Amino acid sequence: MLSSILHGGLVSGGLIIAIGAQNAFVLNQGLRRRHGYLVALVCALCDGLLVGLGVLGLGALIARQDALMEVARWGGALFLAWQAGLALQRAWSAEVLNASGGGQDTRRAALVATLAVTLLNPQVYLETVVLLGAIGAVQPSPLGFFIGASLASFGWFFGLVAAAGWLAPRLASAAVWRGIEVLIAIILAWIAWRLASGAVFG
């Protein structure tokens, strides 16, 4: 189970870090002390729910169909390679994670905005339900993969809020963010290669 937990944490972590809009929103709420931990909790719970639906539901269905597994394998590899390319493009253009603008003041407003930025992004369903679901369903321990993915979500979002004050000025530096984007690209490209080679599904 431990290998599946680590695998889930690595794959999920690489995907979570690459989603800029959600991270910027969480960082912004944490920086402005506007219900930051509530926002982090909602993001992590949504990710956990979607990954669970994928691993135990859609992912399990895909895993029983060879043709669907091939689609998930190559589609996922191409998608991740594309995301890695976008990360390199952002690194080249020196874009930064911008946590500007006012935070959501009321708890209800923060909750609604968090659900919107999380669930109204079509990419999140491809990443969690389809891609992570298909990978997790064929692991030695799907439950372990789910636990690892969920821990990565909780650790990342709560870490963003806790370290918001320290992170914000540093992430505003083009040089620092360029290094982060390159690291993201390497992680996503590595996962894409493992998908294409069949290692992730093994």
C-alpha positions in Angstrom: 0.0 0.0 0.0 2.9 2.4 0.8 4.1 2.4 -2.8 0.5 3.2 -4.0 0.2 6.0 -1.4 3.5 7.5 -2.6 2.5 7.1 -6.3 -0.8 8.8 -5.7 0.9 11.7 -3.8 3.4 12.2 -6.6 1.0 12.1 -9.5 -1.7 14.1 -7.8 0.8 16.6 -6.5 2.3 17.3 -9.9 -1.2 18.0 -11.3 -2.3 20.2 -8.4 0.7 22.5 -8.5 0.2 23.1 -12.2 -3.4 24.5 -11.8 -2.7 28.2 -11.6 -6.1 29.8 -11.1 -7.1 27.7 -8.1 -3.7 28.1 -6.5 -3.8 31.9 -7.0 -7.2 32.1 -5.4 -6.2 30.0 -2.4 -3.0 32.0 -2.0 -5.0 35.3 -2.3 -7.4 34.2 0.4 -4.6 33.1 2.7 -2.6 36.3 2.1 -5.6 38.5 3.0 -6.6 36.3 5.9 -10.1 35.8 4.4 -11.2 32.3 5.4 -8.0 30.8 4.0 -8.3 27.5 5.8 -12.0 27.1 4.9 -11.0 27.7 1.3 -8.2 25.1 1.5 -10.5 22.6 3.1 -13.1 22.9 0.4 -10.5 22.6 -2.4 -9.0 19.5 -0.8 -12.4 17.9 -0.1 -13.5 18.5 -3.7 -10.3 17.0 -5.1 -10.6 14.0 -2.7 -14.3 13.5 -3.8 -13.5 13.7 -7.5 -10.4 11.4 -7.2 -12.5 9.0 -5.2 -15.3 9.0 -7.8 -12.6 8.3 -10.4 -10.7 5.5 -8.6 -13.8 3.7 -7.3 -16.2 4.6 -10.1 -15.2 5.8 -13.5 -11.6 4.7 -13.2 -12.6 1.2 -12.3 -14.9 1.1 -15.3 -12.2 2.3 -17.6 -9.8 -0.3 -16.1 -12.1 -3.2 -17.2 -12.1 -2.1 -20.8 -8.8 -2.5 -22.7 -9.8 0.1 -25.4 -10.7 2.7 -22.8 -7.5 2.1 -21.0 -5.6 2.8 -24.1 -7.5 6.0 -24.6 -6.9 7.0 -21.0 -3.2 6.1 -21.4 -2.4 8.0 -24.6 -4.9 10.8 -24.0 -3.5 11.3 -20.5 0.1 11.2 -21.8 -0.7 13.8 -24.5 -2.6 16.0 -22.0 0.3 15.9 -19.5 2.9 16.5 -22.2 0.8 19.5 -23.3 0.6 20.8 -19.7 4.4 20.4 -19.4 4.8 22.4 -22.6 2.5 25.2 -21.2 4.6 25.2 -18.0 7.8 25.7 -20.1 6.1 28.4 -22.1 5.1 30.2 -18.8 8.7 29.8 -17.6 10.0 31.3 -20.9 7.6 34.3 -20.6 8.4 34.7 -16.9 4.7 34.7 -15.9 4.1 34.8 -12.1 1.4 33.5 -9.8 -0.6 36.7 -9.3 -2.5 36.9 -6.0 -3.9 40.3 -6.5 -7.4 41.7 -6.0 -9.6 41.7 -3.0 -10.3 38.5 -1.1 -13.8 37.2 -0.5 -14.9 38.8 2.8 -17.8 36.7 4.0 -17.7 33.0 4.7 -20.5 32.3 2.2 -18.8 34.4 -0.5 -15.6 32.5 0.0 -17.3 29.2 -0.1 -19.2 30.0 -3.3 -16.1 31.4 -5.0 -14.1 28.4 -4.0 -16.6 25.9 -5.4 -16.8 28.0 -8.6 -13.0 28.1 -9.2 -12.8 24.4 -8.4 -15.8 22.8 -10.0 -16.4 25.1 -13.0 -13.0 24.3 -14.4 -13.4 21.4 -17.0 -9.8 20.5 -16.6 -10.2 19.4 -13.0 -12.6 16.6 -14.1 -10.1 15.3 -16.7 -7.3 15.3 -14.2 -9.1 13.9 -11.2 -12.0 11.7 -12.3 -10.5 10.4 -15.6 -6.8 10.5 -15.4 -6.2 9.9 -11.7 -9.1 7.6 -11.6 -7.8 5.4 -14.4 -4.3 5.3 -12.9 -5.5 4.7 -9.4 -7.9 1.9 -10.3 -5.1 -0.4 -11.5 -2.7 0.2 -8.7 -1.8 -2.6 -6.3 -3.8 -0.7 -3.7 -6.4 1.8 -5.2 -7.3 2.8 -1.7 -3.6 3.6 -1.1 -3.5 5.7 -4.3 -6.6 7.6 -3.2 -5.1 8.3 0.2 -1.8 9.5 -1.3 -3.7 11.8 -3.8 -5.9 13.2 -1.0 -2.9 13.8 1.3 -1.2 15.7 -1.5 -4.3 17.9 -1.9 -4.6 18.6 1.8 -0.9 19.2 2.2 -0.6 21.5 -0.8 -3.7 23.7 -0.2 -3.2 24.0 3.6 0.5 24.7 3.0 -0.3 27.5 0.6 -2.5 29.2 3.2 -0.1 28.7 6.0 2.8 30.0 4.0 0.9 32.7 2.1 2.7 35.6 3.7 6.1 34.1 3.0 5.3 32.8 -0.5 3.5 35.8 -2.0 6.5 38.1 -2.4 8.7 35.3 -3.6 6.2 34.0 -6.1 6.0 37.5 -7.5 9.6 37.1 -8.5 9.9 36.0 -12.2 13.2 34.1 -11.5 11.7 32.0 -8.7 8.5 31.3 -10.6 10.5 30.4 -13.7 12.3 27.7 -11.6 8.9 26.4 -10.2 7.5 26.2 -13.8 10.5 24.3 -15.0 10.1 21.9 -12.1 6.4 21.4 -12.9 7.2 20.8 -16.5 9.8 18.1 -15.5 7.3 16.3 -13.2 4.5 16.4 -15.7 6.8 15.2 -18.5 8.0 12.4 -16.4 4.5 11.3 -15.6 3.5 11.6 -19.2 6.5 9.4 -20.2 5.5 6.8 -17.6 1.9 6.8 -18.9 3.1 6.4 -22.5 5.4 3.6 -21.6 2.8 1.8 -19.6 4.7 2.0 -16.3 2.0 4.0 -14.5 -0.6 1.3 -15.3 1.7 -1.5 -14.3 
